[in-house]
Amino acid sequence: MKLLVLPELRFRRLWFCLGLGIAVAIAVVCLMPGRNIPQFRLVSDKVEHALAFAMLAFWFGSILVRRDLLWLALALVAFGGLIEVAQGLMGLGRHADLLDLVADTVGVVVGLLLALTPLGRWAGFIERMFLRPAP
């Protein structure tokens, strides 16, 4: 099944590619060796996982057609699972944690629910307000 970006968006490829960039950034941070990760610890790492996946789900949930949201949710949870498996196999000071996957899943649900609200129309708003075609 081919995921479809909302046809009313003019910059569909831009929005999709920026979302892929966010996914790559999340993967890189999650797979960095443990010693290279800054230790801010203002919040739990579970909250960090939930926020990262909520942002990713909100981004893609806002630009994809609604019929694809279930597939998106499954793909994002699988992405989180693959990151956990990779962390467990790398041996670079990171370890797989089932609770991280639970936090990722919670983030996906929250992000998709937010995408279904009027906030989920952000891409169209940006296009109308700031990316108008030249006269």
KELUMDO-988274 format. One record per residue (C-alpha): residue number from 1; z, x, y. Coordinates in steps of 0.5 Angstrom, whole numbers, plus 500, padded with zeros to 3 digits. Example, Ala and Ser with C-alpha at 12.3 -4.5 7.8 and 13.67 -1.06 7.14 Angstrom:
residues 2
<pt 1,<516,525,491>> <pt 2,<514,527,498>> 
This chain:
residues 135
<pt 1,<500,500,500>> <pt 2,<498,503,507>> <pt 3,<503,502,512>> <pt 4,<501,499,518>> <pt 5,<503,501,525>> <pt 6,<503,495,530>> <pt 7,<496,493,532>> <pt 8,<498,491,539>> <pt 9,<500,499,541>> <pt 10,<495,503,544>> <pt 11,<498,510,542>> <pt 12,<499,508,535>> <pt 13,<498,515,532>> <pt 14,<502,518,538>> <pt 15,<508,514,536>> <pt 16,<507,515,528>> <pt 17,<507,522,529>> <pt 18,<513,523,534>> <pt 19,<517,519,528>> <pt 20,<514,524,523>> <pt 21,<517,530,528>> <pt 22,<524,526,528>> <pt 23,<523,526,520>> <pt 24,<522,533,520>> <pt 25,<527,535,525>> <pt 26,<532,531,521>> <pt 27,<530,535,514>> <pt 28,<530,542,517>> <pt 29,<537,540,520>> <pt 30,<540,537,513>> <pt 31,<537,543,509>> <pt 32,<539,549,514>> <pt 33,<544,554,510>> <pt 34,<551,552,511>> <pt 35,<553,558,515>> <pt 36,<547,556,521>> <pt 37,<550,550,522>> <pt 38,<554,549,529>> <pt 39,<561,546,527>> <pt 40,<562,541,533>> <pt 41,<565,536,528>> <pt 42,<566,531,534>> <pt 43,<565,526,529>> <pt 44,<565,526,521>> <pt 45,<558,528,518>> <pt 46,<558,521,515>> <pt 47,<557,519,522>> <pt 48,<552,524,523>> <pt 49,<548,522,517>> <pt 50,<548,515,519>> <pt 51,<546,516,526>> <pt 52,<540,520,524>> <pt 53,<538,515,519>> <pt 54,<539,509,524>> <pt 55,<535,513,529>> <pt 56,<529,514,524>> <pt 57,<529,507,521>> <pt 58,<529,504,529>> <pt 59,<524,508,531>> <pt 60,<519,507,525>> <pt 61,<522,499,524>> <pt 62,<520,498,532>> <pt 63,<513,501,531>> <pt 64,<511,498,524>> <pt 65,<509,491,522>> <pt 66,<514,487,520>> <pt 67,<512,486,513>> <pt 68,<512,493,511>> <pt 69,<520,494,513>> <pt 70,<522,493,506>> <pt 71,<518,499,504>> <pt 72,<520,503,510>> <pt 73,<527,502,508>> <pt 74,<526,504,501>> <pt 75,<522,510,503>> <pt 76,<528,512,508>> <pt 77,<533,512,503>> <pt 78,<529,516,498>> <pt 79,<528,521,503>> <pt 80,<535,521,504>> <pt 81,<536,522,497>> <pt 82,<531,528,496>> <pt 83,<535,531,502>> <pt 84,<541,531,498>> <pt 85,<538,533,491>> <pt 86,<535,539,495>> <pt 87,<541,541,498>> <pt 88,<544,541,491>> <pt 89,<539,545,489>> <pt 90,<538,550,494>> <pt 91,<545,554,493>> <pt 92,<545,556,501>> <pt 93,<552,553,502>> <pt 94,<550,546,502>> <pt 95,<552,541,497>> <pt 96,<549,534,494>> <pt 97,<554,529,496>> <pt 98,<553,521,494>> <pt 99,<557,519,500>> <pt 100,<552,522,505>> <pt 101,<546,518,501>> <pt 102,<551,512,502>> <pt 103,<551,514,510>> <pt 104,<544,515,510>> <pt 105,<543,508,507>> <pt 106,<548,505,512>> <pt 107,<544,508,518>> <pt 108,<537,505,515>> <pt 109,<540,498,515>> <pt 110,<543,499,522>> <pt 111,<537,502,525>> <pt 112,<532,496,522>> <pt 113,<537,491,524>> <pt 114,<536,494,531>> <pt 115,<529,494,531>> <pt 116,<529,487,529>> <pt 117,<532,485,536>> <pt 118,<528,485,543>> <pt 119,<530,493,543>> <pt 120,<525,494,538>> <pt 121,<519,493,543>> <pt 122,<521,499,546>> <pt 123,<514,502,545>> <pt 124,<510,497,548>> <pt 125,<515,497,554>> <pt 126,<513,504,555>> <pt 127,<506,503,554>> <pt 128,<506,498,559>> <pt 129,<510,501,564>> <pt 130,<508,508,564>> <pt 131,<502,509,560>> <pt 132,<497,505,563>> <pt 133,<490,506,563>> <pt 134,<487,510,569>> <pt 135,<484,504,574>> 
